[in-house]
């Protein structure tokens, strides 16, 4: 049995750091000697672009693999894997939007799992960058995953997004993936200077801290994250001694050294 953990990085709200977390947590784990696969499962392909890859340059990508799975053709995920910064990557593509439209009816939630299962034993971690929605792509990601990592800003709208996601996780456990766990809530883009931010962090801890893990690590707000994405590299390549790199290294230690804490009431 594989010891690989598949983690879906998900929240319906956009702009909360899902892609940055997938990329930089993966890079931190790889720097710690872990075998890592990143999967760009968002039609916007932000993870792909943030790694300096051009989605149109890759004939084999996650959209092509999904089409093969849906058509019951032989699947070769290895053909879609490229290597970046000691990590394997399956790139995204805008065609995922069209793929999602074809995912309707019964038994349409396991296609991503069928793609990842044959390569799972090669890795310690597979991180899935999910789309900012709760549609069938995200359902496929949650069906394939062992756990969900929830990045959120210390803002009201992010908190509402968490409530929606927790409702979906609860339904997934009942109907599709009974072992789906919550890896934890990660506070991102934290600005300790604002009173509102401090109050929201305390509110998040009060609301969820008794039911699931809230990572001790908080990712600080920094222009370095955008700079790294624009350069097509991880924060460890762009600013290896900065606060964001230190935070993601600390997050990797939390993820790798502790098991998931199940949400009792999710």
Protein Blocks (a to p, Z undefined) as FASTA:
>chain_A
ZZbdcdddddfbghiopmmmmmmmmmmmmmnopacddddfbfklmmmmmnopafklmmba
fklmmmmmmnopacdfklmpcceehiacddddfklmmmmmmmgcehilmmmmmmmmmmmm
mpmbdcddddfbfbfklmmmmmmpmbdcddddddfklmmmmmmmmmmmmmmmmmmmmmbc
cfbacdehiafkbmklmmmmmmmmmmmmmmmccdfbdcdddfklmmmmmnopafklmmmm
bmklmmmmmmmmmmmmpccdddfkZZ
